[in-house]
Each structure stands twice: as structure tokens, then as C-alpha cells.
Amino acid sequence: MKEVILALAPIVILVFLMTKSNPWPSYKALPLAALLMYLVKTVGFDLEANSANAVALAAIFKALTPILIVWGAIFLFNTMEHSGAMDVIRKKLMTITGNKIGELMIVGWAFAFLVEGASGFGTPAALAAPILVGLGFTPLRAALFCLIMNTVPVSFGAVGTPTWFGFQSLDLSETQLIQIGIRSTIIHGVAALVVPLIALRFLSSWKEIRANIVFIYLSILSCVVPYIALSFFSLEFPAILGGLLGLIATMIFAKYNVGLQRSEGWETREQVPGKAVLKASFPIWGTVLVLVVTRIQQLGLKGILTSMDPLWSIELGSLGIFTLSDSLAVGMDRIFGVDEVSWTFNTLYVPSLIPFILISLISFGLFRMPKEKCRQVASESAKRMYLPAVALFGALILVELLRHGGDHSCAAIIGASLADLLGSGWRFGAPFLGALGSFFSGSATVSAMTFGAIQENAALSLGLDPLVILAMQSVGGSMGNMVCIHNIVAVSTVVGLKNQEGYLLKRTIIPLLAYGIIAGLVGSMML
């Protein structure tokens, strides 16, 4: 019990600080929680200071991944703003439909579904939220809406990474992984009939939702049906192809008002030529295209960009061994002499330099932006990353210290104690443990890696089907996307919110609970 209390203490304090009546901003609360976890590990769990320092330094390095992703997304959208491309896109979206439900489902649901399938890493909310703000939705509510919507496709986000990579340590066959994927998409499919309505309620009235309910469900099903169907055959394409088909269908439904209430007067809006839209939307479709091309293994580029064949290495004394691969991936091995602590950064594969910065630089030329505008894009993007970077450094130190120690880590202790506490009710607890993992780490993949073995062992000891429980873990990791600190900080940053992380966290609790209850009920029927 003492170990459980110690392991939970920094998390409980973090949640309290960020949700109290006068909440702390994440850039203060997260570093404090990280410091408390450091003390818990070194004093309460007797972790050597050198090992704790190595884990903390590795976490600082690892924080560069989400920091650079968010910076890249901000850079891309600043490019679109200062080039005038965003104005063209706004005008075009307003000519597809004047109905705000239609705009929300096109951008916040179908488009985000597609981007999640291609990239993950919190990219969908970072891309969709600024577009919605540009269409006139308030930044706070747009961020909240995008966080909740970015859940259903996550089990197969980044071309299926949370499923095929997240559970790799469990030595499952491809057939077993397919079975987990099928079960998780079915659970997601049922949740998708409810949770998007909750998300829409933050930006629309129930009256508006009811008036457009046919369109809403046509849009939902146009993504979810192929999502489920493809999970029977593939571990990589369910979300990306489901999102693509759903986006095309949703835009057609909106254009012809299928199930969508007509809006008065929007037909008189200025029409935008197709060529202008194609050019203005290049930063978006160019980004998606590059993501797709670089993430489908069969096309060959993924292997080149992720190759870890050593090119060069140098010993940096007690700091560790710096390595560089032929794909320009950088890393540090044996940080502070600790064998099990290392870091790797896939420079060209993490969605930052490619595609965000690459597409932005091409856009500079395509839109013939003057040098002053280009400098303004770079300057504004850097300034907006200062405080979020502090928050993300704190988050990663907290997470890595939490996970360090394998079966004896604080994360494992928390997970095991929850399994013992719930017993046969584990079928309802499994999704929430997955969500807890995403809350800690900001990644459904990391959640699966952290708690997959605990979920499997708990299922076997309780006589439950481990494949169903692992599917519930996958769903939990996905639904946890809406409450994870990384995503909240990221989406807040790209839409210009300040000190609103606690508000967003509190408002996502109800949809999280609804998602978890649905996952528990549907999963129980599969057992």
C-alpha cells in the first residue's frame, strides 16, 4: 500500500493543481510533478541518483519529439496565415456549406480522422483546430471539440503503430493482432455513435444537432464502416483509408445537403475558383501526401527514413555515446553510464522537418512570400513554443521516471494495484488503465507498451479472453488522447490559448467516462 500511495502521489497532486478552482498552468504544474516523482523514485524507491538523472536527461531528449512536432504544425499554419492561403480555404469551406455542423464534421471529424491515420502524434488536433478557429469558432471550444473527436481512429493512428508496435513485446502473432484490431474497431464504432454528439454539443445546441442528425451519422458511418471493414485485413490502413473515404463522402453529403439543414443566405458568398483552392490547400494536402508516402512500408521511403544502420558514433565521456545513423537519426546510448537508458530521434521520420517544415519551405516559394513574411513566420512560431516546451519537458521527465523499473516501476505498481482492486470488474477497468497510460505519456502506443503485459496477465489470472482485454487497452489508450497533457498543451498552443489546460482537462472528463463505459459494456459482450 505504501508503494501505491508513493507512486500515485505526484499524479494526484498534478491533477489537483491543474483542475482546482484557480488552476496552475501546465508549465508550472508539470515540472513540479516531475520533481516530486524524482524524489519519490530516489527516496521512496531507492533509485540511485545517477540512474534517476540518466532517466531525466533521456526524457529531456525525448521531449524534443512532441516539441518539434508542435513547432512544425505551428510553423505550417503561420505560413498559411501569412501567405493568405488560409483565407482562401476559409472562403471555400464556407461555399461547401453554411451549416456549422457541416463545417465541424468535415474538418473536426473526417479530416482529422484521415490525418490521424497518416500521422498520429497529436497532429490531427493541431491541424484541425486552427482551421475551425479560422472559420469563426472560438479557440477554446474548437480545441475541446478536436480533442474529443481525435479518439476513434487512434488505435490505427500513424499507420497502425499503437496496435502493431504497441503490443510487440507480447510476442503475439499477426493473426492475434488482427483479432485485437477487429475488436477494438468494433468498440470504437459503437462509441462513435455517442461521443461525437457530446463533442458537437460544446459548439452547437441540441436543437441544431437534432436538425442535422442524419448528416452527422452519415459522416460518422462513412469513416467508421470502412475503418471496421479494413481491420479484418490490415494493421496499417483502417484509419487512413477510412478517413480518406469518409472525408470525400462527408464533403459530398455537405455540398448536396444530404441530411443537412440548409442555411440561409450562404449561397450568395463569393465563389472560389478550383485552381485557387488547390493551390491554397497545398500545405494541407501536401502534408497529408508526404505523410502517407513516408509511412506506407511498401513504398520504400519509410525504411530509408527509419534506418538505424550506424554511420558515426563518438564517446562523450560519462555523458554517454552519441550515435548517428545513415537516415540521420541521432541518439545517445548508455546515458551517464546506465546501460538501459538511451534515446533515439528519427530526424527525418518524426513529423516535423518532414513534412511540416519541408512543406512550409516549398510554400514560401509557391506563394512567393516576401522575406519579411518568412521571418515573421519563423519568429512567431518560436515565441509560441517557449512555455509549451517547458510543460513538455516536465511531462516527459514525469512519464519516464514513472515507467522506469520495468515490472517494479511506478506505472506497473499502479496498474497491478488497480487490477487487484477491481477483480472480475477488470473488464470495466481495462479501458481506463489504457486511458491512464495515455494521460501519463501522451501516446496510445506508449500506453500499450506500458500496460499491455499487465492487461494480458490480469486477463489470464481472471480467466478472461486476453485478446478482448488487449483490445480494450487499445481503446482506452485511444480515448485517453482527449485528456493527455501532451495533446492538450499542443492544441492549446496552436490556437493561441494561455493557461487553459486545466479547463480543457476538466471538460474532457465526461466524454472520457462515456467512452470508457461504452468500451466496458461492448467489451464485456465479447468476453
C-alpha positions as CSV (number, residue, x, y, z in Angstrom):
1,M,0.0,0.0,0.0
2,K,2.9,2.3,0.8
3,E,4.3,1.8,-2.7
4,V,1.0,2.5,-4.3
5,I,0.5,5.8,-2.4
6,L,4.0,6.9,-3.2
7,A,3.6,6.1,-6.9
8,L,0.3,7.9,-7.1
9,A,1.2,11.0,-5.1
10,P,2.8,13.0,-7.9
11,I,-0.1,12.2,-10.3
12,V,-2.8,13.1,-7.7
13,I,-1.0,16.4,-7.0
14,L,-0.7,17.1,-10.7
15,V,-4.4,16.5,-11.4
16,F,-5.4,18.6,-8.3
17,L,-3.2,21.5,-9.3
18,M,-4.5,21.6,-12.9
19,T,-8.2,21.2,-12.0
20,K,-8.6,23.3,-8.9
21,S,-10.7,26.4,-8.9
22,N,-7.6,28.6,-9.6
23,P,-5.7,26.1,-11.7
24,W,-2.0,26.1,-12.3
25,P,-0.8,26.3,-15.9
26,S,0.9,23.2,-17.2
27,Y,4.3,24.8,-17.5
28,K,4.3,25.2,-13.7
29,A,2.4,22.0,-12.6
30,L,4.2,19.5,-14.8
31,P,7.8,20.4,-13.8
32,L,6.7,20.3,-10.1
33,A,5.1,16.9,-10.6
34,A,8.3,15.7,-12.3
35,L,10.4,17.0,-9.3
36,L,8.1,15.1,-6.9
37,M,8.3,11.9,-9.0
38,Y,12.1,12.3,-8.9
39,L,12.0,12.5,-5.1
40,V,9.6,9.5,-4.9
41,K,11.9,7.4,-7.1
42,T,15.2,8.3,-5.3
43,V,13.9,8.5,-1.7
44,G,10.9,6.3,-1.7
45,F,12.0,3.6,-4.1
46,D,15.8,3.9,-3.5
47,L,16.7,4.5,-7.2
48,E,20.3,5.6,-7.5
49,A,20.6,9.3,-8.2
50,N,22.8,8.6,-11.2
51,S,20.1,6.4,-12.7
52,A,17.4,8.9,-12.0
53,N,19.5,11.7,-13.5
54,A,20.1,9.5,-16.6
55,V,16.3,8.9,-17.0
56,A,15.6,12.6,-16.6
57,L,18.2,13.6,-19.2
58,A,16.8,11.0,-21.6
59,A,13.4,12.4,-21.0
60,I,14.5,15.9,-21.9
61,F,15.9,14.5,-25.2
62,K,12.7,12.6,-25.8
63,A,10.7,15.8,-25.2
64,L,12.2,17.1,-28.4
65,T,9.8,14.8,-30.4
66,P,6.5,16.4,-29.3
67,I,8.1,19.9,-29.1
68,L,9.3,19.7,-32.7
69,I,6.0,18.3,-33.9
70,V,4.0,21.1,-32.4
71,W,6.5,23.7,-33.6
72,G,6.3,22.2,-37.1
73,A,2.5,22.4,-37.1
74,I,2.6,26.0,-35.8
75,F,5.1,26.9,-38.5
76,L,2.9,25.4,-41.2
77,F,-0.2,27.2,-40.1
78,N,1.6,30.5,-39.7
79,T,2.8,30.0,-43.2
80,M,-0.8,29.5,-44.4
81,E,-1.9,32.6,-42.5
82,H,0.8,35.0,-43.7
83,S,0.6,33.7,-47.3
84,G,-3.2,34.3,-47.5
85,A,-3.8,30.6,-48.2
86,M,-5.9,30.2,-45.1
87,D,-8.3,33.0,-46.2
88,V,-8.9,31.1,-49.5
89,I,-9.6,27.8,-47.6
90,R,-12.0,29.6,-45.3
91,K,-13.9,31.1,-48.2
92,K,-14.0,27.7,-49.9
93,L,-15.3,25.8,-46.9
94,M,-18.0,28.5,-46.5
95,T,-19.1,27.7,-50.0
96,I,-19.4,23.9,-49.4
97,T,-22.0,24.5,-46.7
98,G,-23.0,27.4,-44.5
99,N,-24.1,25.0,-41.8
100,K,-21.7,25.0,-38.9
101,I,-22.5,21.3,-38.2
102,G,-21.3,20.5,-41.7
103,E,-18.1,22.5,-41.2
104,L,-17.4,20.8,-37.8
105,M,-17.9,17.3,-39.3
106,I,-15.8,18.0,-42.4
107,V,-12.8,19.5,-40.5
108,G,-13.0,18.2,-36.9
109,W,-14.2,14.6,-37.7
110,A,-13.4,13.4,-41.2
111,F,-10.3,15.4,-42.0
112,A,-8.9,14.7,-38.5
113,F,-9.7,11.0,-38.9
114,L,-7.6,11.0,-42.1
115,V,-4.7,12.9,-40.6
116,E,-4.7,10.6,-37.5
117,G,-4.4,7.6,-39.8
118,A,-1.4,9.1,-41.6
119,S,0.5,10.6,-38.7
120,G,-0.8,10.5,-35.1
121,F,1.5,12.2,-32.6
122,G,-1.4,14.7,-31.8
123,T,-1.2,16.1,-35.3
124,P,-4.9,15.9,-36.1
125,A,-6.0,18.3,-33.4
126,A,-3.0,20.6,-34.2
127,L,-4.1,20.7,-37.8
128,A,-7.9,20.8,-37.4
129,A,-8.3,23.3,-34.5
130,P,-6.7,26.3,-36.3
131,I,-8.9,25.7,-39.3
132,L,-12.1,25.8,-37.2
133,V,-10.8,28.9,-35.4
134,G,-10.4,30.4,-38.9
135,L,-14.0,29.6,-39.7
136,G,-15.1,31.6,-36.7
137,F,-15.3,29.1,-33.9
138,T,-13.9,30.1,-30.5
139,P,-10.4,28.8,-29.9
140,L,-11.2,27.2,-26.5
141,R,-14.3,25.3,-27.7
142,A,-12.6,24.4,-31.0
143,A,-9.7,22.9,-29.1
144,L,-12.0,21.0,-26.8
145,F,-14.0,19.7,-29.8
146,C,-10.9,18.5,-31.6
147,L,-9.5,16.7,-28.5
148,I,-12.7,14.7,-28.1
149,M,-13.0,13.9,-31.8
150,N,-9.4,12.7,-32.0
151,T,-10.1,9.3,-30.3
152,V,-11.9,6.8,-32.6
153,P,-9.1,6.4,-35.2
154,V,-6.3,6.4,-32.7
155,S,-5.9,2.6,-32.4
156,F,-4.8,2.6,-36.0
157,G,-3.2,6.1,-36.0
158,A,0.2,6.6,-37.6
159,V,-0.5,3.7,-40.0
160,G,-1.4,1.3,-37.2
161,T,1.5,2.0,-34.8
162,P,-0.5,1.7,-31.5
163,T,-1.6,-1.8,-32.4
164,W,1.2,-3.5,-34.3
165,F,4.1,-1.7,-32.5
166,G,2.4,-1.1,-29.1
167,F,1.9,-4.8,-28.4
168,Q,5.1,-6.1,-30.0
169,S,6.6,-7.0,-26.6
170,L,3.9,-9.6,-26.0
171,D,5.1,-11.9,-28.8
172,L,1.6,-12.0,-30.5
173,S,1.1,-13.4,-33.9
174,E,-0.2,-11.3,-36.8
175,T,-3.5,-13.2,-36.6
176,Q,-3.8,-12.3,-32.9
177,L,-3.0,-8.7,-33.6
178,I,-5.7,-8.6,-36.4
179,Q,-8.2,-10.0,-33.9
180,I,-7.3,-7.3,-31.4
181,G,-7.7,-4.7,-34.1
182,I,-11.1,-6.1,-35.2
183,R,-12.4,-6.0,-31.6
184,S,-11.0,-2.5,-30.9
185,T,-12.6,-1.0,-34.1
186,I,-16.0,-2.5,-33.3
187,I,-15.8,-1.0,-29.8
188,H,-14.7,2.3,-31.3
189,G,-17.6,2.0,-33.8
190,V,-20.2,1.8,-31.1
191,A,-18.6,4.7,-29.1
192,A,-18.6,6.8,-32.3
193,L,-22.4,6.7,-32.3
194,V,-22.4,8.7,-29.0
195,V,-19.1,10.5,-28.3
196,P,-19.1,12.8,-31.3
197,L,-22.5,14.1,-30.3
198,I,-21.1,15.1,-26.9
199,A,-18.2,16.9,-28.7
200,L,-20.6,18.7,-31.0
201,R,-22.6,19.9,-28.0
202,F,-19.7,22.1,-27.0
203,L,-20.1,24.1,-30.2
204,S,-23.8,23.6,-31.0
205,S,-27.2,23.4,-29.4
206,W,-29.1,20.1,-29.1
207,K,-31.7,21.6,-31.4
208,E,-29.0,22.1,-34.2
209,I,-27.7,18.6,-33.6
210,R,-31.1,17.0,-33.9
211,A,-31.9,19.0,-37.0
212,N,-28.8,17.6,-38.7
213,I,-28.6,14.2,-37.1
214,V,-28.9,12.3,-40.4
215,F,-25.9,14.1,-41.8
216,I,-23.9,13.6,-38.6
217,Y,-24.4,9.9,-38.7
218,L,-23.8,9.6,-42.4
219,S,-20.5,11.4,-41.8
220,I,-19.6,9.2,-38.8
221,L,-20.5,5.9,-40.6
222,S,-18.7,7.0,-43.8
223,C,-15.5,6.8,-41.7
224,V,-16.3,4.1,-39.3
225,V,-17.7,1.4,-41.6
226,P,-14.5,1.2,-43.8
227,Y,-12.5,1.5,-40.6
228,I,-14.0,-1.6,-39.2
229,A,-14.0,-3.5,-42.5
230,L,-10.4,-2.8,-43.2
231,S,-9.4,-4.0,-39.7
232,F,-10.3,-7.6,-40.8
233,F,-7.4,-7.5,-43.3
234,S,-4.8,-4.9,-42.4
235,L,-2.9,-3.5,-39.4
236,E,-1.9,-0.3,-41.2
237,F,-4.7,1.1,-43.4
238,P,-8.0,1.1,-41.4
239,A,-7.8,4.7,-40.2
240,I,-6.0,6.3,-43.1
241,L,-8.3,4.8,-45.8
242,G,-11.4,5.1,-43.6
243,G,-10.6,8.8,-43.1
244,L,-10.0,9.4,-46.8
245,L,-13.2,7.7,-47.9
246,G,-15.1,9.4,-45.1
247,L,-13.8,12.9,-45.9
248,I,-14.8,12.5,-49.6
249,A,-18.2,11.3,-48.6
250,T,-18.8,13.9,-45.9
251,M,-17.9,16.7,-48.3
252,I,-20.3,15.3,-50.9
253,F,-23.1,15.0,-48.3
254,A,-22.5,18.6,-47.2
255,K,-22.4,20.0,-50.7
256,Y,-25.7,18.5,-51.6
257,N,-27.3,19.0,-48.2
258,V,-27.9,15.2,-47.6
259,G,-29.4,15.1,-44.1
260,L,-28.1,18.7,-43.5
261,Q,-30.3,21.6,-42.7
262,R,-30.0,24.4,-45.3
263,S,-28.5,27.7,-44.2
264,E,-30.0,30.9,-45.3
265,G,-28.0,33.3,-47.4
266,W,-24.7,31.4,-47.6
267,E,-25.2,30.6,-51.4
268,T,-24.5,34.3,-52.1
269,R,-21.0,34.0,-50.7
270,E,-18.2,34.7,-53.2
271,Q,-17.2,31.5,-55.1
272,V,-13.6,30.5,-55.1
273,P,-12.0,29.1,-58.3
274,G,-10.9,25.5,-58.1
275,K,-7.3,26.3,-59.1
276,A,-7.1,28.8,-56.3
277,V,-8.3,26.3,-53.7
278,L,-5.9,23.6,-55.0
279,K,-3.0,26.0,-54.6
280,A,-4.1,27.4,-51.3
281,S,-4.7,23.9,-49.8
282,F,-1.3,22.7,-50.9
283,P,0.1,23.0,-47.3
284,I,-2.6,20.6,-46.1
285,W,-2.8,18.1,-48.9
286,G,0.9,18.3,-49.4
287,T,1.4,17.4,-45.8
288,V,-1.0,14.5,-45.9
289,L,0.5,13.2,-49.1
290,V,4.1,13.3,-47.7
291,L,2.9,11.6,-44.5
292,V,1.2,8.8,-46.5
293,V,4.1,8.3,-48.8
294,T,6.6,8.2,-46.0
295,R,4.6,5.8,-43.8
296,I,3.5,3.0,-46.1
297,Q,6.2,0.4,-45.8
298,Q,5.7,-1.0,-49.3
299,L,6.6,2.4,-51.0
300,G,10.2,2.1,-49.7
301,L,10.7,5.6,-48.2
302,K,9.8,4.5,-44.6
303,G,12.6,2.0,-44.5
304,I,15.1,4.7,-45.7
305,L,13.9,7.3,-43.2
306,T,13.9,4.9,-40.2
307,S,17.1,3.0,-41.0
308,M,19.3,2.7,-37.9
309,D,22.4,1.4,-39.7
310,P,25.3,3.2,-37.8
311,L,27.0,5.9,-39.7
312,W,29.1,7.5,-37.0
313,S,29.5,7.5,-33.2
314,I,31.6,9.2,-30.6
315,E,32.1,8.7,-26.9
316,L,31.3,11.8,-24.8
317,G,32.8,10.5,-21.6
318,S,30.4,10.0,-18.7
319,L,27.6,11.6,-20.7
320,G,27.2,8.6,-23.0
321,I,27.8,7.6,-26.6
322,F,26.4,9.8,-29.3
323,T,25.3,8.0,-32.5
324,L,24.2,9.0,-36.0
325,S,22.6,6.6,-38.4
326,D,22.5,6.6,-42.2
327,S,19.0,8.1,-42.0
328,L,20.4,11.0,-39.9
329,A,18.7,9.6,-36.8
330,V,20.5,10.8,-33.7
331,G,20.8,9.0,-30.4
332,M,22.5,8.7,-27.0
333,D,23.4,5.3,-25.6
334,R,24.5,4.5,-22.0
335,I,23.5,7.9,-20.7
336,F,25.6,8.6,-17.6
337,G,26.9,5.1,-17.9
338,V,23.5,3.5,-17.3
339,D,23.1,0.6,-19.8
340,E,19.3,0.6,-20.1
341,V,18.9,4.3,-20.5
342,S,19.1,5.6,-24.1
343,W,17.5,7.9,-26.6
344,T,16.9,7.9,-30.3
345,F,15.4,10.6,-32.5
346,N,14.4,9.8,-36.1
347,T,15.2,13.2,-37.5
348,L,13.6,12.7,-40.9
349,Y,10.7,10.4,-39.8
350,V,9.2,12.3,-36.9
351,P,6.5,14.6,-38.4
352,S,8.3,17.9,-38.0
353,L,11.1,18.6,-40.5
354,I,9.3,16.3,-42.8
355,P,6.5,17.1,-43.7
356,F,5.8,20.4,-41.8
357,I,8.9,22.4,-42.4
358,L,9.5,20.9,-45.8
359,I,6.0,21.8,-47.0
360,S,6.3,25.2,-45.4
361,L,9.6,26.0,-47.2
362,I,8.0,24.9,-50.5
363,S,5.0,27.1,-49.7
364,F,7.3,30.1,-49.3
365,G,8.2,29.8,-52.9
366,L,4.8,28.7,-54.2
367,F,3.1,31.7,-52.6
368,R,6.0,34.0,-53.4
369,M,6.2,35.2,-49.8
370,P,8.5,38.2,-49.2
371,K,11.5,37.6,-46.9
372,E,9.9,39.8,-44.1
373,K,6.8,37.5,-44.0
374,C,9.0,34.4,-43.9
375,R,11.0,35.9,-41.0
376,Q,7.7,36.7,-39.2
377,V,6.5,33.1,-39.6
378,A,9.8,31.8,-38.0
379,S,9.7,34.4,-35.2
380,E,6.1,33.9,-34.2
381,S,6.5,30.1,-34.3
382,A,9.5,30.2,-32.0
383,K,7.9,32.6,-29.5
384,R,4.7,30.4,-29.2
385,M,6.8,27.4,-28.2
386,Y,8.6,28.7,-25.1
387,L,6.1,27.9,-22.4
388,P,4.7,24.7,-24.0
389,A,8.3,23.5,-24.3
390,V,8.7,23.9,-20.5
391,A,5.5,22.0,-19.9
392,L,6.5,19.2,-22.3
393,F,10.0,18.8,-20.7
394,G,8.2,18.4,-17.3
395,A,5.7,15.9,-18.8
396,L,8.4,13.7,-20.3
397,I,10.5,13.6,-17.2
398,L,7.4,12.7,-15.1
399,V,6.5,9.9,-17.6
400,E,9.9,8.4,-18.0
401,L,10.5,8.3,-14.2
402,L,7.1,6.8,-13.8
403,R,7.8,4.0,-16.3
404,H,11.4,3.3,-15.3
405,G,11.9,0.0,-13.5
406,G,10.0,-2.5,-15.7
407,D,7.7,-4.7,-13.6
408,H,8.7,-2.7,-10.5
409,S,8.1,0.7,-12.0
410,C,5.6,3.1,-10.5
411,A,3.4,2.6,-13.6
412,A,3.4,-1.2,-13.1
413,I,2.6,-0.8,-9.4
414,I,-0.3,1.4,-10.2
415,G,-1.7,-0.9,-12.9
416,A,-1.3,-4.1,-10.8
417,S,-3.0,-2.5,-7.7
418,L,-5.9,-1.4,-9.9
419,A,-6.3,-5.0,-11.2
420,D,-6.2,-6.4,-7.7
421,L,-8.8,-3.9,-6.6
422,L,-11.3,-4.5,-9.4
423,G,-11.0,-8.3,-9.7
424,S,-13.7,-9.6,-12.1
425,G,-14.7,-6.0,-12.7
426,W,-11.5,-5.6,-14.6
427,R,-13.4,-5.7,-17.8
428,F,-14.6,-2.2,-17.0
429,G,-11.3,-1.1,-15.5
430,A,-9.2,-2.1,-18.5
431,P,-10.1,0.8,-20.8
432,F,-9.4,3.3,-18.0
433,L,-6.0,1.8,-17.4
434,G,-5.3,2.3,-21.1
435,A,-6.5,5.9,-20.8
436,L,-4.3,6.4,-17.7
437,G,-1.3,5.4,-19.8
438,S,-2.1,7.9,-22.5
439,F,-2.7,10.6,-19.9
440,F,0.8,10.0,-18.5
441,S,2.6,9.6,-21.8
442,G,0.6,11.4,-24.5
443,S,0.7,8.2,-26.6
444,A,-1.6,5.3,-27.1
445,T,1.4,3.4,-28.3
446,V,3.3,4.0,-25.1
447,S,0.2,3.2,-23.1
448,A,0.1,-0.2,-24.8
449,M,3.8,-0.8,-24.3
450,T,3.5,0.2,-20.6
451,F,0.3,-1.6,-19.6
452,G,0.0,-4.4,-22.3
453,A,1.7,-7.0,-20.2
454,I,-0.3,-6.1,-17.1
455,Q,-3.5,-6.3,-19.1
456,E,-2.6,-9.7,-20.5
457,N,-1.6,-11.1,-17.1
458,A,-4.7,-9.7,-15.4
459,A,-6.9,-11.3,-18.1
460,L,-5.2,-14.7,-17.8
461,S,-5.4,-14.7,-14.0
462,L,-9.1,-13.7,-14.1
463,G,-10.0,-16.2,-16.8
464,L,-10.9,-13.5,-19.3
465,D,-10.0,-13.5,-23.1
466,P,-6.7,-11.7,-23.3
467,L,-7.3,-10.5,-26.9
468,V,-10.5,-8.8,-25.8
469,I,-8.8,-7.2,-22.8
470,L,-6.0,-6.0,-25.0
471,A,-8.5,-4.5,-27.4
472,M,-10.0,-2.7,-24.5
473,Q,-6.5,-1.5,-23.6
474,S,-6.1,-0.2,-27.2
475,V,-9.5,1.6,-27.0
476,G,-8.6,3.0,-23.6
477,G,-5.3,4.4,-24.9
478,S,-7.2,6.0,-27.8
479,M,-9.8,7.6,-25.6
480,G,-7.1,8.8,-23.3
481,N,-5.9,11.0,-26.1
482,M,-8.5,13.6,-25.1
483,V,-7.1,14.0,-21.6
484,C,-3.4,13.5,-22.2
485,I,-1.3,16.5,-21.3
486,H,0.7,16.4,-24.4
487,N,-2.3,16.9,-26.7
488,I,-3.9,19.5,-24.5
489,V,-0.7,21.6,-24.5
490,A,-0.2,21.1,-28.2
491,V,-3.7,22.1,-29.3
492,S,-3.8,25.0,-26.8
493,T,-0.6,26.3,-28.3
494,V,-1.6,26.1,-32.0
495,V,-4.8,28.1,-31.4
496,G,-3.1,30.6,-29.0
497,L,-4.7,29.6,-25.7
498,K,-2.9,30.5,-22.5
499,N,-3.4,28.8,-19.1
500,Q,-6.5,26.9,-20.2
501,E,-5.1,23.4,-19.8
502,G,-7.0,22.8,-16.6
503,Y,-10.3,23.9,-18.1
504,L,-9.8,21.6,-21.1
505,L,-8.9,18.7,-18.9
506,K,-12.0,19.1,-16.7
507,R,-14.3,19.4,-19.7
508,T,-13.0,16.2,-21.3
509,I,-13.7,14.0,-18.2
510,I,-17.4,13.4,-19.1
511,P,-16.8,12.2,-22.7
512,L,-13.9,10.1,-21.4
513,L,-16.2,8.4,-18.8
514,A,-18.9,7.9,-21.5
515,Y,-16.3,6.3,-23.8
516,G,-15.0,4.1,-21.1
517,I,-18.4,2.9,-20.1
518,I,-19.3,2.0,-23.7
519,A,-16.0,0.2,-24.1
520,G,-16.6,-1.8,-20.9
521,L,-20.1,-2.8,-21.9
522,V,-19.2,-3.7,-25.5
523,G,-16.1,-5.5,-24.4
524,S,-18.0,-7.5,-21.8
525,M,-20.3,-8.7,-24.5
526,M,-17.2,-10.1,-26.4
527,L,-15.9,-12.0,-23.4
